[in-house]
Structures are given as C-alpha cells and as structure tokens.
Amino acid sequence: MTDGATARPAAAQLRIGTRGSTLARTQSGLIADALTAATGVATELVSVRTFGDDHPGPLATMPQPGVFVSALRDALLAGDVDVAVHSMKDLPSAPVDGIALGAVPSREDARDALVSADGVTLMALPPGARVGTGSPRRAARLRALRPDLELVDLRGNVDSRIARVTDGELDAVVLAVAGLARLGRTDVISEVLEPDVMLPAPAQGALAVECRSDDEATLALLGLLDDRSARVRAVAERAVLAALGATCASAIGALAQLDGEHLQLVADASGPDGQHVIDRESIALAAGTTMGDAAAVAIGLGHALAHRLLAAGADRFLVR
C-alpha cells in the first residue's frame, strides 16, 4: 500500500471510485448523496476504467474473475480513491486483503425482467424469436423454458441493449430490474420474471460499498448506510457461489428472503441445455442477533445449501 493509502479523517472529502457507465455512475451517485445526507461529508465521483469495460467479448470467456471490479480495488488500495461502489453480483467470491465491505445499502428488486417489442411476455414470444443476454444463468433458464428461442450474446450498457429491441435487431433482452429502476426505465419492462421462473444472480440488486480495511473513519461513515436485511441476504446468496467454487461462467442463481428473523435461501445450478438442480434451506436467527453474527449464520446457511446442490449433481454444471 502506498503512502497515499493512509486513513483519511472523518471530515475529509471522500473520493468515490466508480465505473464510467451511466448505470455505474448513477449507483455511485446514490451512495454519494446518501453519505452526504447521513454524515455531511462532501463526496467526489472518480471514474475508473476496468478490464471488462475495455474488452467487449462474452463475459463467460473473460480470462479473469472480477473484470468489472479489479481496477476499482487497485485504485482503492493505491489510495487514489477512498470508497469503491460495485454491483455486488460482480464481486469475486474470495475476499481481498486490505479491503473491507463497509456497507450493503438497502437493496433494489433482485428479479430479472424481459424487455420485448410490443410488450410481449416470455411465453408469448414467437417461435425462433431472437433474445439477447450475456449471462450464462439467464441463457440456461431461457433454454429450459423456451428451447425454440435463438439466444444472442449481448454486451453494452442498458440503453444500447434496449435499443437493439427498439431498432428491431432483437425481439427481446433480459435485464436486471434493479438497473432499470435506478435509471428510471421500468417503463420498458414487458414482464418481471419471478424467482420460480428465473432465480436471480447471487446478490443481484445489491450494491457493495468498499473501503480500505485500515480506514476506520471511512468504515464508520459507511456503517451508517448498512442495511441488515440487505447484507444478510446478499452474503447468504454469495456464500452459495463461494462454496460451489463457481465462476461467472457458471449458471448459478440464488435468492434469500429475511422474514422477521427467519432466513430462507433457495439456489440452483443449470446446465447449458436446460438441465437443472435446485434446493432450498432455511434457519431461524436468534432474537437480537448482531449484524456480524447474523452474517456468519447466513454464510453457514449458504455453504450448507451449496453442499446439498453438489450432492444432487450440480458439480457437472460448474465452470471453475
């Protein structure tokens, strides 16, 4: 760590690292505004280009995990920024020395959405319809639900993906509800895909706000944005991914719900031709459980569910 990476005083302006896309800057702007509102500390957004931004090929073939994350983390460790904001589903499973998850703010809708021409739903798309997605998870579920569809690999920002439908190049695309909601574009949604149709990616809809682990002042500020339900649910889902040892090229879905102190978790693993393994676990948290203890229980639940999936044959679907 460089000399510039020392902890900053609580009153200093916070430099928030973000990818340069409209969605990333919108998400980071929400965190910046929330931090200023909660603490009075001024913020500045600092754009950082990532490997994923510069390489337009299919995500599943990228040569490294965390293609949208690593450059932001490098900037954080170098002291070029004080905070980094990520879509939590983009984070690699393994922790990074020197970096702490300072906050998981209130979570947006975790579900996927179909955006189609003329508002047509998934099951009403015509045979052979061209549907765009860059996600192996979404592609696997689409093949299982509609094996007649022609799936087209899709990259680019939200607006460019939607434009491929409005321009007539594609009949539909599948996008995260959360991104559309944060951009104020829910009007384009033709159908929200319920979890029993398509489980979302682990931690989809959640943001991860990171800082250096030795920056106690910033950790304290970020703690004001932490949402207990969002953190517990997201870490449970990500624990499934970690215990499976799967990369983003695997078709893994997971969704946790926290009803009072009852944590429910469902996860699945899919093969490229629609094969499917699904299971669920639940546990009751003790009344008054602290954030740290609740997260630890959630991680244990995720690991237990992953082992059940492996016992049911999920290993043959995993890309490591």
N, C-alpha and C positions, 0 to 999 in steps of 0.2 A: 504494500500500500504506500502511496506517495505521501509527501508531507501535506499535500492539499486535502488528504482524506481524513483529517482530524475532525473530531466532533465540533459542530457549529453551535454557538449559543442560541438559546431558545428564541431570542428576539431577532435573529438574523433573517434575511430573506431566504426562502427555500427555493432552490433551483430544482424543478421537477422534470426529469427526463421522460421523453415520450417519443414514440414513433411519429412520423410525419403525416400519416394518413388522416383524412378528415375524421374518421371514427376514433382513432387513437387520440388525436388532439381534443376531440370532444370529451372523451372519457377522462383524459388528464385534466382538462379544464374543469370538469365537475369536481374532481378531487381538489384542485387548486382553490376553487370557490368555497368548497366545504371546509378546507383547512383555514382559510382566511376568516370565514364566518365563525368557526369554532374557537380560533386562537388569536385572531387579529394579526397574524404573521403574514407579511407580503409574500407573494409567490411569483415565479417566472417560469414559463414553459421553455424547455430546451429540447429541440428536435435532434434525434439521433437516428442515423440510418442503420438498419440491421441487415444481416445476411439475407433474410427472407425477402426484404424489400428489393434487393439488387439481383435476385435470382428468380426469374419468372416461371421456372419449371414446376411440375407437380410437387406438392408438399410431401407426398409419400416417398419421393425419391431423393429428398434433400439429404446431404451427406452427414448432417449433424443434428442432434436434438436442440430444441430451443432456438430455432432460426430467427424468431422474432424477439428474442429475449437477451441473447448473449451480449450484444453490443451495449444494450442499456445497462446490464450488470457490470460490464467492463467500465463504463463511464462512471457508474456509482462507486466502484472500488477505487478508481483513479482520482476521485474527488471532483470530477467535472460536474456532477450533479449530486444533490443531497437526497433525492427521492426518485424512485422509478415506478411508473404505473404500467401494469400489464393486464391484458385479458388473462385471467387466471388459468384458463384452459390451455394457454400457450406455454406455461411453465413446465420445464422438465421435472421429472419426479424427484430427482436427487437434490438435496439442499446444497447450497454453495457456501463455503467458508467465508465469513466476513459479512454476510448479507442476512438480514432478518426480515421476516414478514411482519411489517409494522401494523398493517390493517387489512381486513377484508370488509369493506363497507357494505351497506345494505345492498342486497343482490337484486338484479333485474330478473325478469322472466327467463327461466332456463330453457324453455322449449325451442324447437325448430319451427320454421314457417315455410310454406310454399308460396312463392310469388309466381303467378302464371298470367298468361294472356287471357283477358276477359274474365278473370276471377275463377277459373276452372279449378276444381279440387283435384287432389292426387288421383283418386279412383275414377274420376271422370275424364282425365286426360285421354286423348285418343290413342289407340294402339300405335306404337312406334314413336311417340312423342319424344322430343329431344329435351332432356332435363340436365341442367348444369350443376355440378358440385365438385369441389376439390377435396372432399372429406371421404376417406375410406369407410368410416362409420355410416355416413349418410348413404353412400353408394351401396353398401352391403344391404342396408334395410330397404332401399328402393328396389334392389334386385329381388329381394324376398317378397315384397308387396306387389311389384309390377314388373315381372321379368321381361315383359314386352317392350319396356322403355329403352330408348337409346341414351346412355349416360355420357355426358361430355365433361371432360376435366375443365375446371373453372378456377381461375385466379383473378386478382384485381380487387379494387375497392368496392364498397357496397353499390355506389352509383353506377359503376361500369357493369356490374353483374346484372343489376336491374335493367340497364339499357339494352343488354343482349336479349331480354324478353320483349321490351317495348319496340325494339328495332326488328323483331321477327326472326332473329337468328336462332333463338331457343324458344321452346314452348313454356319452360318454367325453370326456375332455380330454387334451391333450398338454402335459406339463410337463417341465422340466429335471430329470434325475436328480440333479444336484448340489444343487438346493434341497431336494428331498425327503430326500436323505441328510443334509444339515446339520440338518434339522428332525427327523430320526429317523422319517421317514414312508415309508421304502422299502417298507413292508408293503402299501401301497396300489397299488404298481406291478403292472399286468397284463402288460405287455410292455415290455422295453427295446428301443428302435428302433435297430438297428445302423446304422453310418455308410453302409453300402451301400444302406440303405433311406431314411434321412434324415440328411444331413450336419448337424451342429450349427451354431449360430451361431458366428462367429469369436470365440474366447476364452471360449466358454461353459464354465462350471465353474471359471473362474479368477477370483481376486479381484485388484483393483488397489488398492494402498495408496499414497496420495499424500501429499506434504507440500510445503511451500514450498521452492523450489529454493535459496534462500539460507540455509536452516536446516540447517547442516552437522551439528549434533549429532543432530537427529532423523533425517537421512538415514543417518547412521552406525548408529543403532539399527535402523532399518528394514532396512538391508542384512543384518542377522542373520537376517531372515525370508525373504530372497530365495531362490527355488528356480531353479536354472539351467535345468532342463528345462521347467518351467512358463513361465518368461519367454520362452525361445527359441521354444517352440511357439506361445504366445499372440501374440507380436509378429509371427511369420510369418503367422498367420491374419489378424490385423488389418491387416497390410500389403496383403493382397489387397483388403480393403474400401477402404482409403485410396486405392490406385491405381485402383480402379474408380470412385472418386468417388461411391459409392452412399450413400444414407441408410438409416435403419432401416426405411423403407417398401419397400426392395428385398428380394427373396428371395434372399439370399446365404448359402451355407453354406461352411464351411472347417474342416479338421481337419489338424493337423500331428502327426507322431509323431517322437520322437527315439530312435533305436535305436543306443546307443553314441554314435558321432559322425556317424551318418548321419541327416540330417533329410529326412523325406518330408512332402509337403504336397499335399493334394487340396482342390479348391474347385469350387463350382458356382453357377450363376445360373439361376433359374427364372422362367418367365412365369406369369401368373395362371391360365392354362388348362392348366398342366401341361407346357408346353414346357420344355426342359432342356438346358443346356450344362454339361459337366463336363470337367475336365482335371486333370493332376497333374504335379508337379515334384519333384525330389529333388537333394540335394547332400551331399557329404561335408565335414564340418568338419575343419580341420586339428587334429591331436592337440595338446592343451594350449591350445586357443583360449580366450581370456579371455571373460568374460561379455559385455563390451561388443562385442568383435569377433564373437562368435557371434550376438548380437542383430542386428548390422549385416548379417551374411550372411543371417540369417533374413528380414530386411526386404527385401533384394535378391531373395531367392527368391520372396517374396510378390508383389513388383512384377512379376517375370518371369511368374509364373503368371497374374496379372491381365491382362497384355498378351495372353497366349495365349487367355484367355477372351474378351477383346474381339475378337480376330481371328476367333474362332469364332462371333461374333454375339451375345455377351452384352449388348452395349450396348442392344439393343432391350428388354431386361428391366429396365433400371435406372431407379430414381427418384432424381433428384438435387435 
